[in-house]
């Protein structure tokens, strides 16, 4: 071990360096410094250079290099190497240097590195927040215009709610015409990557959202568009990412769409497309769209009853109308079910069914207009149908008891305390629209299996999108 001690002390710079040590002569061959290392089995090796690593050493020999794990080295060799590593540290610190990521650099340079790393972390955090704010989960879409650096795509009917949020058409980054063909269908997560502007066949500019199927690609694109890198200040996203020619898309098909303000549920009451929902779902929306079993349809508000939270809207087409129950009022304890679209951005646009009973013939504070039900209700169920076991309408889901308010007032959480507006108040509202009322259906088949009743109501239940 004297060879190791004398050789390493004579050439401390060969140990613990940031790169593989390489003491060489003018001929280009390693200069045989003569460092001896000892293994646990008693064998020894004389090598040219050693670099101490966390889990062992890297050895440079005349013929190359190799790594030796610490478990194979003798205690004496490990002690020597740790000692010389400490000597090296003291020597570098005496020169005013500090160790940073395996390199010995000045304190000022280390500070610059650390500041750059902090900026990089902050840029990544901001870019990730931008990307994820408008990214979407599982989406189904097809390509209709492959281009040089990506493709113009359109959401399929299974992703109508996503289309309502982000527009029917979008640009898919990286899906070039070299690897994608027109008509291909894809599905998966989409990460927002800014916007893309192209020129239509009618020579009009159209801006659509840009997505990537890979999160890192979206992050890189957003960082470039928003200036989130280096020493540049944050920039506003560019208004266009082109313009480039899209070719055969219609001028209005890919234009920007207003953001979705709210969504809720509703149900068709006449075969010619009159729909009921809650007034608070529609609110003061400038634009209302209805997703039916046949796809998305534009809707117009026909009338509202704010006092009873009812709204009548109209869509074009022929649909399945839900039948009204013949009985004027439901019975206490009667079995019921709801259907609607709770939190469609999270749970998707497949209608959700919940089952329960009429818990009370009056609502909160004995409100005579409502039933209390214990069928589970979540945000997005508002405006959906409350049906009996045969699938006939007996009410309109409207609200739930506020968990936070009850918790603050009583110290406990309510369990499935929800409310539905009675059918009789809907009929009173429709008295003001006799042409609609006369086309509603009353009755229906008794004794249906529950799953058959659900299937019947499903055809009438719609998703209401308000913008």
Secondary structure by P-SEA (a helix, b strand, c coil): caaaaaaaaacccccccccccccccccccccccbbbbbccccbbbbbcbbbbcccbbbbbccccccccccccccaaaaaaaaaaaaaaaaaaaaacccccccccccaaaaaaaaaaaaaaaaaaaaaaaaaacccccbbbbbbccccccbbbbbbcccaaaaaaacccbbbbccccccccccccccccbbbbcbbbbbbccccbbbbbbbbbccaaaaaaaaaaaacccccccccccccccccccccccccccccccccccccbbbbbccccbbbbbbccccccccbbbbbccccbbbbbbcccccccbbbbbbbbbbbbbbbbbcccccccccccccccccccccccccbbbbbbcccccccccccccbbbbcccccccccccccccccccccccccccccaaaaaaacccccccbbbbbcaaaaaaaacccaaaaaaccccccccccaaaaaaaaaaabbbbbcc
